[in-house]
Amino acid sequence: MRITQRAVALTSLQGLNRNLDAFGKLQQQLTSGRLLSAPSDSPTGTNRAMQTRSDQEATSQFVRNIADGKSWLDQTDATLQQMMDVTRRVRDLAVQGSNTGAMSDTAGKALAAEVSSLRESLLGLANTTVAGRPLFGGITAGAQAYHPDTGAYLGTTDTPVARRVSTTEEVRIDISGVEAFGSQTAGADLFAIVDDIATHLEGGGAGPDALAADLAALDERMSAMMFAVADVGARSARMEREGDIALDQGIVLETRLAEVENIDLPNTIMRLQMQQTGYEAALAATAKALSPTLLDYLR
């Protein structure tokens, strides 16, 4: 096969262009700091980067869910603690009122008035809202978990409120008023018991035996409330653990994405210098090998 001067020139030019393209690509990577500027740079790497970014979005959503759930649980815990304090005060007043030997009718009415006021405080705390939703109302369209006058429960108990904290786990973040304070349909809830105490302290004719029964019922309700506090605390601690795991996962994903997309700066600089040296050498060799004029053949 005959090799013409034109064929030699074209082959040399193609080789120079390939070297120049490789040099330009390394220059572009060094300027942007990224290995992948287009999917064609590395289809496999692009797929890995897209999957990693998808995992990052999911992890970020989990972190937001955990923060929201932790806020809800913290508010629930604080409210329950406040209600426990108020309930202990009601119990103290009931114990004081059961001491019939040192109680006058006027003192009993004064205690009853204070207990009635404490009942209103309890109902107000039970209607605490977070972002416009009742804390103890479950998934309900209303703005209150309890009727402020009658104390009737207005919330729902069939669907718990939960937040997804990982691809496989959800954590419940609410506790219904029925779970925390009892159900009126299954006996007497906290607010009905406190109402009974106020009535009996005022002298409703039931006597000390009625107050003793009220105290027993109130102690049972307080035990349930303490269990609710412990349950909420355990879920809050679990949220914190899941939050730490999600943050660690975010760091791992960031490192994984950097390995796929970001350049190795020292290695890229070295390759760029080597490519530049090779290109300049090839350019010089090609200039000597190609003889564009007859005079070059006569030298």
Secondary structure, 3 states (H helix, E strand, C coil): CCCCHHHHHHHHHHHHHHHHHHHHHHHHHHHHCECCCCHHHCHHHHHHHHHHHHHHHHHHHHHHHHHHHHHHHHHHHHHHHHHHHHHHHHHHHHHHHCCHHHCCHHHHHHHHHHHHHHHHHHHHHHCCEECCEECCCCCCCCCCCECCCCCCECCCCCCCCEEECCCCCEEECCCCHHHHHCCCCCCCCHHHHHHHHHHHHCCCCCHHHHHHHHHHHHHHHHHHHHHHHHHHHHHHHHHHHHHHHHHHHHHHHHHHHHHHHECCHHHHHHHHHHHHHHHHHHHHHHHHHCCCCHHHHHC
